[in-house]
Amino acid sequence: MKTLKIKYPWSRLCINGTFFVPTLRPDEVIREGLQASIGTQAVPAKPMVGVQDGKFGVLFRRLK
């Protein structure tokens, strides 16, 4: 299985900022996105799966 190469911008994301990752495998992106936030000062909110601009993916939001 191919691994995803996504750079999650947790360290440069402002509080209450969001970013969207288009994907067809949301469970893997959610797991990797939350793991990527561990090394930063970011506290992520619960990721939301949905459609943005016609693309299916995951929306991440930073709480603190």
C-alpha positions in Angstrom: 0.0 0.0 0.0 1.3 3.4 -0.9 2.1 5.8 2.0 0.9 9.3 2.0 3.3 12.2 1.9 1.3 15.1 3.5 2.9 18.0 5.4 0.6 19.0 8.1 1.0 22.7 9.0 0.3 22.5 12.7 3.3 24.6 13.8 2.4 27.6 11.6 -1.4 27.4 12.0 -2.9 30.1 14.1 -5.4 29.3 16.9 -8.8 28.4 15.5 -7.2 28.1 12.1 -8.2 25.3 9.7 -6.7 23.3 6.9 -8.2 20.8 4.5 -6.6 17.6 3.2 -8.3 16.1 0.1 -8.2 12.3 0.3 -10.1 9.1 -0.4 -8.7 7.5 2.7 -9.9 9.7 5.6 -9.2 7.2 8.3 -5.4 7.2 7.5 -5.3 11.0 7.1 -7.0 11.5 10.4 -4.6 9.2 12.2 -1.5 10.7 10.6 -2.7 14.3 11.1 -3.3 13.8 14.8 0.1 12.1 15.2 1.8 15.0 13.4 0.4 17.4 15.9 2.1 15.6 18.8 5.5 17.3 18.3 4.0 20.8 18.2 2.3 23.1 20.7 -1.0 22.6 18.8 -4.1 21.1 20.3 -6.3 19.8 17.5 -10.1 19.7 17.6 -11.9 16.6 16.3 -11.3 16.2 12.6 -14.3 16.5 10.3 -14.8 14.4 7.1 -16.6 16.2 4.3 -16.6 17.9 0.9 -14.9 21.2 0.2 -14.9 22.8 -3.3 -16.1 19.4 -4.7 -13.2 17.4 -3.1 -13.7 14.8 -0.4 -11.3 15.0 2.5 -10.6 15.9 6.1 -10.9 19.3 7.7 -8.5 19.8 10.7 -8.9 22.7 13.2 -6.5 23.9 15.9 -7.9 24.7 19.3 -4.9 25.9 21.2 
